[in-house]
Amino acid sequence: MNIELIVVGKTDCKEVEALVEMYAKRINRYCKFATTTIADIRNTRNMAPSRQKQLEGEAILRLVGEGDYLTLMDERGSQYSSMEYAEWLQKRMLSGVKRLLLVIGGPYGFSDEVYKRANGKVSLSRMTFSHQIVRAIFAEQLYRAFTILHNEPYHHE
């Protein structure tokens, strides 16, 4: 299975970028993993949030293929422990999904069209994180899930 993390907007924090890259290298030991960044929407100062979500949504949906499993990182999504998330990931792998897309949206979330196309939603916490830091947190959790599935001594119960 291939896994792709899609993020809206580039990070301006080199430390966050370095953490994501570090975990991406580790994840690539288990599967093909890539990160795709959708460019920030320009001239949003006078733009309604709904319009910004629509434009970001169109860019996200252009990256989604017919057989892709699209999961949104969303505050209203299902919450899992690390062990439960590893089980969730294993179910996706065993189901024959060829490409798992995990999307971190823009500052206002996702458009209705993206929600309609999504196969599921995952929440890292009920807390709100910046769109910058959530990338590193999520990459670490994905790596942790793989180490759990491979019985490696990274995660401690």
C-alpha positions as CSV (number, residue, x, y, z in Angstrom):
1,M,0.0,0.0,0.0
2,N,1.1,3.5,-0.8
3,I,0.4,6.3,1.8
4,E,0.4,9.9,0.9
5,L,0.0,12.8,3.3
6,I,-1.5,15.8,1.6
7,V,-1.2,19.1,3.4
8,V,-2.6,22.5,2.5
9,G,0.0,25.2,2.6
10,K,3.7,24.9,3.1
11,T,5.3,25.2,6.5
12,D,7.5,28.1,7.4
13,C,9.1,26.2,10.3
14,K,12.2,24.3,9.3
15,E,12.1,22.3,12.5
16,V,8.6,21.0,11.8
17,E,9.7,20.2,8.2
18,A,12.8,18.4,9.5
19,L,10.6,16.3,11.8
20,V,8.2,15.3,9.1
21,E,11.1,14.4,6.8
22,M,12.7,12.3,9.6
23,Y,9.5,10.3,10.1
24,A,8.9,10.0,6.4
25,K,12.2,8.3,6.0
26,R,11.3,5.9,8.8
27,I,7.8,5.2,7.4
28,N,9.4,4.4,4.0
29,R,10.9,1.3,5.6
30,Y,7.4,-0.1,5.8
31,C,5.6,1.2,2.8
32,K,5.9,3.8,0.1
33,F,5.2,7.2,1.8
34,A,5.1,10.6,0.3
35,T,4.0,14.1,1.3
36,T,2.3,16.4,-1.1
37,T,1.9,20.1,-0.4
38,I,-1.0,22.1,-2.0
39,A,0.0,25.7,-2.5
40,D,-1.6,28.3,-0.3
41,I,-4.5,30.1,-1.9
42,R,-3.4,33.6,-2.8
43,N,-5.1,36.9,-1.9
44,T,-7.3,35.5,0.9
45,R,-7.4,38.7,2.9
46,N,-10.8,39.7,1.5
47,M,-12.0,36.2,0.6
48,A,-14.8,34.5,2.5
49,P,-13.7,31.3,4.4
50,S,-16.2,29.3,2.4
51,R,-14.6,30.4,-0.9
52,Q,-11.1,29.5,0.5
53,K,-12.4,26.1,1.5
54,Q,-13.9,25.6,-1.9
55,L,-10.6,26.4,-3.7
56,E,-8.6,24.3,-1.4
57,G,-11.1,21.5,-1.8
58,E,-10.9,21.6,-5.6
59,A,-7.1,21.3,-5.3
60,I,-7.4,18.3,-2.9
61,L,-9.9,16.5,-5.1
62,R,-7.7,16.9,-8.1
63,L,-5.2,14.6,-6.3
64,V,-7.7,11.9,-5.5
65,G,-8.1,8.9,-7.8
66,E,-11.2,6.7,-8.1
67,G,-9.9,3.8,-5.9
68,D,-8.1,5.9,-3.3
69,Y,-9.1,5.7,0.3
70,L,-9.4,9.4,1.5
71,T,-9.1,10.1,5.2
72,L,-9.4,13.6,6.6
73,M,-7.6,14.8,9.7
74,D,-10.6,16.5,11.2
75,E,-11.5,17.6,14.7
76,R,-14.9,15.8,14.4
77,G,-13.2,12.5,13.3
78,S,-12.8,9.3,15.2
79,Q,-10.2,9.3,18.0
80,Y,-7.9,6.4,18.6
81,S,-5.2,5.3,21.0
82,S,-2.0,4.5,19.3
83,M,-2.8,0.8,19.4
84,E,-6.2,1.4,18.0
85,Y,-4.8,3.5,15.2
86,A,-2.4,0.8,14.3
87,E,-5.3,-1.6,14.0
88,W,-7.2,0.9,11.9
89,L,-4.1,1.1,9.6
90,Q,-3.8,-2.6,9.4
91,K,-7.5,-2.9,8.3
92,R,-6.8,-0.5,5.5
93,M,-3.8,-2.5,4.4
94,L,-5.6,-5.8,4.6
95,S,-8.6,-4.5,2.7
96,G,-6.6,-4.1,-0.5
97,V,-6.5,-0.3,-0.5
98,K,-3.7,0.6,-3.0
99,R,-3.4,4.2,-2.0
100,L,-4.3,5.7,1.4
101,L,-4.6,9.5,1.3
102,L,-4.4,11.3,4.6
103,V,-5.3,15.0,4.4
104,I,-4.5,17.9,6.7
105,G,-6.7,20.8,5.5
106,G,-6.3,24.5,5.6
107,P,-7.2,26.9,8.4
108,Y,-11.0,26.6,7.9
109,G,-11.2,22.9,7.4
110,F,-12.6,21.2,4.3
111,S,-15.3,22.0,1.7
112,D,-18.5,20.0,1.6
113,E,-17.3,18.3,-1.6
114,V,-14.2,17.0,0.2
115,Y,-16.3,15.7,3.1
116,K,-18.7,13.9,0.6
117,R,-15.7,12.2,-1.1
118,A,-14.0,11.2,2.1
119,N,-14.0,7.6,3.3
120,G,-13.4,8.6,6.9
121,K,-12.2,11.2,9.4
122,V,-9.5,10.9,12.1
123,S,-9.0,13.3,14.9
124,L,-5.6,13.4,16.8
125,S,-7.2,15.1,19.8
126,R,-10.1,17.3,20.9
127,M,-7.5,20.0,21.2
128,T,-6.7,22.3,18.4
129,F,-3.2,22.2,16.9
130,S,-1.6,24.5,14.4
131,H,-1.6,23.2,10.8
132,Q,2.2,23.3,11.1
133,I,2.7,21.1,14.1
134,V,0.0,18.6,13.4
135,R,2.1,17.5,10.4
136,A,4.9,16.3,12.7
137,I,2.5,14.8,15.3
138,F,0.7,12.9,12.6
139,A,3.8,11.6,10.9
140,E,5.1,10.4,14.3
141,Q,1.8,8.6,15.0
142,L,1.9,6.9,11.6
143,Y,5.5,5.7,12.2
144,R,4.4,4.5,15.7
145,A,1.5,2.5,14.2
146,F,4.0,0.7,11.9
147,T,6.3,-0.1,14.7
148,I,3.4,-1.5,16.7
149,L,2.3,-3.7,13.8
150,H,5.9,-5.0,13.4
151,N,6.3,-5.6,17.2
152,E,9.2,-3.2,17.4
153,P,10.3,-1.6,20.7
154,Y,9.3,2.0,20.0
155,H,5.8,2.1,21.6
156,H,5.4,1.3,25.2
157,E,2.0,0.2,26.7
